[in-house]
């Protein structure tokens, strides 16, 4: 079935709300923290990421923990609707979608990150 223009507009509006909510949470996270979260979601180990970034796996773990702490603190400030959107994006069963989302929104690549 072909979606109606109204349905397309509704989906676009929802996607924009998700992006805005995600950006509101992620604005306090550094590029390196976003990169580490993205790579962890993709399934890389702390050691693998450490090799890429030329730091220890233990340091990667500390950076990741700090990033999640910032994310949780920021998420507490959201409205209930924004929290629901955020939880949809961060659904544990949806890590591939989250990876694609972060990659498309932030354009995070391994090149040029040291």
N, C-alpha and C positions, 0 to 999 in steps of 0.2 A: 504494500500500500504506500502510496506517495503521501508524505506529510503535507498537511495544509500550511499555508503561509502563517496562520496563527500559531500552529504547533512549532514551526521553525523559529518564529519570533520568541516564543516561550522558552524553547531550548537555548536559544542564544542568550536570552536574559538570565537564565539559570547559570549558564557557563560563565557569563560575565560576573555574576554574584560570587561564584566559587573562586574565580581568579582574584577578585577584589578582596574577599575574605582571606584567601591564602596569602596574598601580598601583605595584608595588614598584619598577619602573624609573622611572616617571614622577613619583614623589613628590618628587624633587629638582628637578624642572623647574617654572619659574614659569608662571603662567597665560598671560602674554604669549608665552613660548617655546612652550607648547602651541598657542596660537592661531596663531602663525606657522607651525609645522610643519603644522598642520591645513590652513591656507590654501595652503601650498606643495604639499601632497599633492593638494589640490583643483585645483591648476594655476595659481594666481595668481602673477604675477611679483613680484619683490622690490619693484619700483616701485609696483605696485598695492597691495601690503600696506603699504608705506611711506605712501602717500596715506591709507589707512584709519587708520593709527596716528599720522599726522602726524609721521613721522620719514623720514629718507632711505632709499633702497633699500640703500645701503651699510650703514647701521645695521641694517636688517632682516637682511642677509646675516651680519653679525657675531653678532647674537642667535641666528639659526638655527644657525650653526656652533658656538656655545657650547652650545646645547641638545643637538645631536647628540653633542658631546664628553661631556656629562654622561650621556646615554643609554648611550653605549658603555661608559663607565666603570662605570656601575651594572649593565649587562648582564653584565659580566665576573664579577660576584659571584653570579650565579644558578647553581642546580644545572643539571645537564645536561638534565633534563626541562623545567625552566622555560625554558632557552635554546631548546629545540625549540619550545615554545609561542610564545615571543616571535618566533622566526624565522617561524613560520606567520603571525602577525599582520602582521609587517613584510615579507612577501613582496612584492617589487617589482611583480609582476604583479597584486597584489591591493590596489592603492591605494584603490579605491572602497570596498572592505570596511573598510580601515583608517580611512578618513575617516568612514564611518558609525559604526564602533566608537568612535572618539575622540569623535565628536559625541554619541553616546548615553551614554558613560561620563562625559564631562566637561561635556556640555551647553554647549559653546563656541559662542557667537554673537558677531557683530560689535558688537551693541548694548552700549553701556556700557563699552567698552574704550578707554582713552586712554593 
